[in-house]
């Protein structure tokens, strides 16, 4: 049985209270690990270690040397790709293909790209005239914000945790990471690799636990945490924001989404099906950027629905040890209950169920019967004010609606509390510019999905988040700026 301890000040420690909780396999429903739960004393130790590291070798290290260490860390992650992949798929039930091709490589890239970029990033310079004629020079300086509390989710644990830790460390901060209680393994393993490459003690700390009255809330309430970055549900983000208001700590949030995909009649249908198969069903629909609302221009509506149905029914369900599996389980029994409650609600509201709508019928004795599997599901026929269309479900499902004009579909796509992403399928470049520019979302894809250049700004609008990270935009959150005015 695996045990995940806390990682504080460069060492693996048991929780001082001795409290642990069970980690359950999404694929089988069986216990696979004991996880130590951090309480007040442990959280305080982690924050104090991070504070001390800011004043120690890490805080005094030249930027180039710091970035070189992070490049070395990225190489070490690549060298241990198999270890990280195994830890990730056991926690999440993800298919090995998704972890191997997307999650672990992006985790390494999050350190490599931000280290390369920030190593060569300087501040602005302005010369100004003065009454005496000698002038003055204004130099922009970037200082680390301090201790960053990183609260990361379970749906892509390593990718989304390193997306925050990479730029935070590149900018000279230290971090205390609280991974989801559902996915503790890769954040814990990363501590070992940090030590291997020589990252000073206290720079990277990991505490495990839950949200309210546990590690998450204790971290966000800690007065020595200087900034909080969080990916997760909008309601949790609201609670964290209230806690961060005490002491006026900065926050950066990527929150929920109910993202639209729009398929125009001129779209390449093969491409449209390939893109929406991924955007709806990748990672079993547990992707903040996924598309749970699809709008299809009426002339191609029937063909699109038929072909997406065939694609969904061809998916092969299984855990990481099932050869050929293309879709895995949901993360937990609790989350499956939530998703199935929406499946029932859709049926009760009179949705036309194109495919799915329940739990797969595996053979007796199949290990998957103990896991948290649901059927990939497609609906049509519900009005735009239906909770199925308006509320984030976070499962392998979508509702498809026909439309007749650009103005109509733009209005429907934007009629949501969320604004994280949108996807357009069209071969008309003018239409892509015209419609894409009217989408109320932080990221709009045209003829693609989940394609990310880490140098670009990323974040949501409306209830999908606060702030932007990525590229030089990460400097806005992970550093404090000082203007040094020098009289010449």
Residue pairs with C-beta under 8 A, 6 or more apart in sequence:
1 31
1 32
1 33
1 34
2 23
2 32
2 33
2 34
2 185
3 20
3 33
3 34
3 35
3 36
4 23
4 33
4 34
4 35
4 36
4 184
4 185
4 188
4 208
5 12
5 13
5 14
5 15
5 36
5 188
6 12
6 13
6 14
6 15
6 36
6 38
6 42
6 46
6 205
6 206
6 207
6 208
7 13
7 188
7 191
7 204
7 205
7 206
8 42
8 45
8 46
8 49
8 205
8 206
8 207
9 45
9 46
9 49
9 52
9 201
9 202
9 205
10 191
10 194
10 195
10 200
10 201
10 202
11 201
12 188
12 191
13 36
13 42
14 36
15 36
15 37
15 38
15 39
15 42
15 208
16 39
16 41
16 42
17 37
17 39
17 41
17 42
19 36
19 37
19 39
20 34
20 35
20 36
20 37
21 34
21 35
21 37
21 181
21 210
22 31
22 33
22 34
22 35
23 31
23 32
23 33
23 34
23 35
23 91
23 181
23 182
23 184
23 185
24 30
24 31
24 32
24 332
24 333
25 31
25 32
25 90
25 93
25 319
25 371
26 92
26 93
26 319
26 328
26 329
26 330
26 331
26 332
26 371
26 372
27 93
27 318
27 319
27 320
27 321
27 328
27 329
27 367
27 368
27 371
28 319
28 367
28 368
28 370
28 371
29 333
29 370
29 371
29 372
30 370
32 90
33 184
33 185
35 181
35 184
35 208
36 208
37 208
37 209
37 210
37 214
37 215
38 46
38 178
38 207
38 208
38 209
38 214
38 215
38 218
39 209
39 214
39 215
39 218
40 218
42 207
42 215
43 176
43 207
43 215
43 218
43 219
43 222
44 222
46 176
46 205
46 206
46 207
47 147
47 176
47 205
47 219
47 222
47 224
47 225
48 224
49 201
49 202
49 205
50 147
50 174
50 175
50 176
50 202
50 203
50 205
51 146
51 147
51 174
51 224
52 202
53 59
53 174
53 200
53 201
53 202
53 203
54 144
54 146
54 147
54 173
54 174
56 200
56 202
57 200
58 66
58 172
58 174
58 199
58 200
58 202
58 203
59 144
59 172
61 69
61 172
61 200
63 118
63 119
63 172
64 119
66 169
66 170
66 172
67 115
67 116
67 118
67 119
67 170
68 115
68 119
69 197
69 198
69 199
70 111
70 112
70 114
70 115
70 166
70 169
70 170
71 111
71 112
71 115
71 116
72 197
72 198
73 111
73 193
73 194
73 197
73 199
74 108
74 109
74 111
74 112
74 115
75 108
76 193
76 196
76 197
77 84
77 104
77 107
77 108
77 111
77 190
77 193
78 105
78 108
80 193
81 100
81 104
81 105
81 108
83 189
84 104
84 107
84 158
84 186
84 189
85 96
85 99
85 100
85 103
85 104
87 185
87 186
87 189
88 94
88 99
88 103
88 104
88 157
88 158
88 183
88 185
88 186
89 95
89 96
89 99
89 319
89 320
90 185
90 320
91 154
91 157
91 182
91 183
91 184
91 185
91 186
92 99
92 154
92 155
92 157
92 182
92 183
92 328
92 331
93 319
93 320
93 328
93 329
93 330
93 331
93 371
93 372
94 103
94 283
94 320
94 328
95 318
95 320
95 325
95 326
95 327
95 328
96 320
97 326
98 282
98 283
98 328
99 320
102 156
102 159
102 450
103 156
103 157
103 158
103 159
104 158
106 159
106 162
106 163
107 158
107 159
107 161
107 162
107 186
108 162
109 454
110 159
110 162
110 163
110 165
110 166
110 167
110 454
111 162
111 165
111 166
111 169
111 170
113 166
113 454
113 455
114 166
114 167
114 170
114 454
114 474
115 166
115 170
117 170
117 455
117 471
117 472
118 167
118 170
118 171
118 475
119 170
121 472
121 475
123 139
123 140
123 141
123 142
123 481
124 138
124 139
124 140
125 137
125 138
125 139
125 140
126 137
126 138
127 135
127 136
127 137
127 138
128 135
128 136
128 137
128 138
129 135
130 136
130 487
130 488
134 487
134 488
135 488
136 485
136 486
136 487
136 488
137 485
137 486
137 488
138 483
138 484
138 485
138 486
139 483
139 484
139 486
140 481
140 482
140 483
140 484
141 481
141 482
141 483
141 484
142 171
142 475
142 479
142 480
142 481
142 482
143 172
143 479
143 480
143 481
143 482
144 171
144 172
144 173
144 478
144 479
144 480
145 171
145 173
145 226
145 227
145 250
145 477
145 478
145 479
145 480
146 173
146 174
146 224
146 225
146 226
146 227
147 173
147 174
147 175
147 176
147 224
147 225
147 226
147 227
148 164
148 168
148 173
148 174
148 175
148 176
148 225
148 226
148 227
148 228
148 229
148 478
149 175
149 176
149 178
149 219
149 220
149 222
149 225
149 227
149 228
149 229
150 161
150 164
150 165
150 168
150 175
150 176
150 177
150 178
150 229
151 178
151 216
151 219
151 220
151 228
151 229
151 230
151 231
151 232
151 240
152 160
152 161
152 164
152 177
152 178
152 179
152 180
152 187
152 231
153 160
153 180
153 183
153 231
153 232
154 179
154 180
154 182
154 183
154 331
155 283
155 286
155 287
155 288
155 331
155 394
156 283
156 287
157 179
157 180
157 183
157 185
157 186
157 187
158 186
158 187
158 190
160 231
161 177
161 179
161 186
161 187
161 190
162 190
163 469
164 175
164 229
164 231
164 469
165 175
165 177
165 204
167 469
167 474
167 478
168 175
168 229
168 478
169 175
169 199
169 203
169 204
170 478
171 474
171 475
171 478
171 479
172 479
173 226
173 227
173 478
174 202
174 203
174 204
174 205
175 203
175 204
175 205
176 205
176 206
176 207
176 219
176 225
177 187
177 204
177 205
177 206
177 207
178 206
178 207
178 208
178 209
178 215
178 216
178 219
179 186
179 187
179 188
179 206
179 208
181 208
181 209
181 210
182 331
182 332
183 331
184 208
187 206
188 206
188 208
190 204
190 206
191 204
191 206
194 203
194 204
207 215
207 219
208 215
209 215
209 216
209 218
210 216
211 217
211 236
211 239
212 239
217 243
219 225
219 228
220 228
220 240
220 243
220 244
221 243
221 246
223 246
223 247
225 249
226 249
226 250
227 249
227 250
227 251
227 252
227 477
227 478
228 240
228 244
228 249
228 250
228 251
228 252
229 251
229 252
229 253
229 469
229 477
230 236
230 237
230 240
230 251
230 252
230 253
230 254
231 253
231 254
231 255
231 288
232 255
233 255
233 256
234 255
234 256
234 418
234 463
234 464
237 253
237 255
237 465
237 466
240 251
240 253
241 251
241 253
241 466
244 250
244 251
250 477
251 466
251 467
252 459
252 466
252 467
252 469
252 477
253 465
253 466
253 467
254 288
254 420
254 458
254 459
254 460
254 464
254 465
254 469
255 288
255 420
255 460
255 463
255 464
255 465
256 288
256 392
256 418
256 420
256 463
256 464
257 288
257 289
257 290
257 392
257 418
257 419
257 420
257 421
257 460
257 464
258 292
258 293
258 389
258 390
258 391
258 392
258 416
258 417
258 418
259 279
259 289
259 290
259 291
259 292
259 293
259 418
259 420
259 421
259 422
259 423
259 441
260 291
260 293
260 294
260 295
260 412
260 413
260 416
260 422
260 423
260 439
261 275
261 276
261 279
261 291
261 293
261 294
261 295
261 422
261 423
261 424
261 425
261 449
262 294
262 295
262 403
262 409
262 413
262 422
262 423
262 424
262 425
262 426
262 435
263 272
263 276
263 294
263 295
263 296
263 297
263 300
263 304
263 425
264 297
264 424
264 425
264 426
264 428
264 431
265 297
265 298
265 299
265 300
266 426
266 427
266 428
266 431
267 300
267 425
267 426
267 427
267 447
268 425
268 427
268 447
269 300
269 303
269 304
269 307
271 425
271 447
272 304
272 425
273 304
273 307
273 308
273 311
275 423
275 425
275 447
275 448
275 449
276 291
276 294
276 308
276 398
276 423
276 425
276 449
277 308
277 311
277 312
278 449
278 450
279 287
279 289
279 290
279 291
279 423
279 449
279 450
280 290
280 291
280 292
280 294
280 308
280 312
280 376
280 396
280 397
280 398
281 312
281 315
281 327
281 376
281 396
282 290
282 450
283 290
283 328
284 327
284 328
284 329
284 330
284 374
284 395
284 396
285 292
285 376
285 393
285 394
285 395
285 396
285 397
286 330
286 331
286 335
286 394
286 395
287 450
288 420
289 420
289 421
289 443
289 449
289 450
290 394
291 398
291 423
291 449
292 392
292 393
292 397
292 398
292 399
293 389
293 398
293 399
293 401
293 413
293 416
294 304
294 308
294 398
294 399
294 400
294 401
295 400
295 401
295 402
295 403
295 409
295 412
295 413
296 304
296 305
296 400
296 401
296 402
296 403
297 402
297 403
297 404
297 409
298 402
298 403
298 404
301 400
301 402
304 400
305 354
305 378
305 380
305 400
308 354
308 378
308 398
308 400
309 354
309 355
309 378
312 355
312 356
312 376
312 377
312 378
312 396
313 355
313 376
315 326
315 327
315 376
316 322
316 324
316 325
316 326
316 327
317 325
317 327
317 328
317 329
317 360
317 368
317 373
318 324
318 325
318 327
318 328
318 368
319 325
319 328
319 329
319 367
319 368
319 371
320 328
322 368
327 376
327 396
329 336
329 368
329 371
329 372
329 373
330 336
330 339
330 372
330 373
330 374
330 395
331 372
332 372
333 372
335 372
335 394
335 395
336 372
336 373
336 374
338 393
338 394
338 395
339 374
339 393
339 394
339 395
339 397
340 358
340 359
340 374
342 387
342 388
342 391
342 393
342 395
342 397
343 356
343 357
343 358
343 374
343 377
343 397
345 387
345 388
346 353
346 357
346 377
346 379
346 382
346 388
346 399
347 353
347 357
349 382
349 386
349 387
349 388
350 381
350 382
351 379
351 380
351 381
351 382
351 386
351 388
351 399
352 379
352 380
352 381
353 377
353 378
353 379
354 378
354 379
354 380
354 400
355 375
355 376
355 377
355 378
356 374
356 375
356 376
356 377
356 378
356 396
356 397
357 375
357 377
358 374
358 375
359 373
359 374
359 375
360 368
360 373
360 374
360 375
362 368
362 369
362 373
374 395
374 396
375 396
376 396
376 397
377 395
377 396
377 397
377 398
378 397
378 398
378 399
378 400
379 388
379 397
379 398
379 399
379 400
380 399
380 400
380 401
382 388
382 389
382 399
383 389
384 390
384 401
384 412
384 415
386 399
388 399
389 399
389 401
390 416
390 417
392 418
401 412
403 409
403 412
406 431
406 434
406 435
409 435
410 435
410 438
410 439
413 422
413 439
414 438
414 439
414 440
416 462
417 462
417 463
418 460
418 462
418 463
418 464
419 440
419 441
419 442
419 460
419 461
419 462
419 463
419 464
420 441
420 442
420 443
420 460
420 461
420 464
420 465
421 441
421 442
421 443
421 444
421 445
421 460
422 436
422 439
422 441
422 443
422 444
422 445
423 444
423 445
423 446
423 448
423 449
424 431
424 432
424 435
424 436
424 439
424 444
424 445
424 446
424 447
425 446
425 447
426 432
426 435
426 446
426 447
427 447
432 446
432 447
436 444
436 446
440 461
440 462
441 460
441 461
441 464
442 457
442 458
442 459
442 460
442 461
442 464
442 465
442 468
443 458
445 451
452 458
454 470
454 471
455 470
455 471
455 472
456 470
456 471
457 468
457 469
457 470
457 471
457 473
458 468
458 469
458 470
458 473
459 465
459 466
459 467
459 468
459 469
467 476
467 477
468 476
469 477
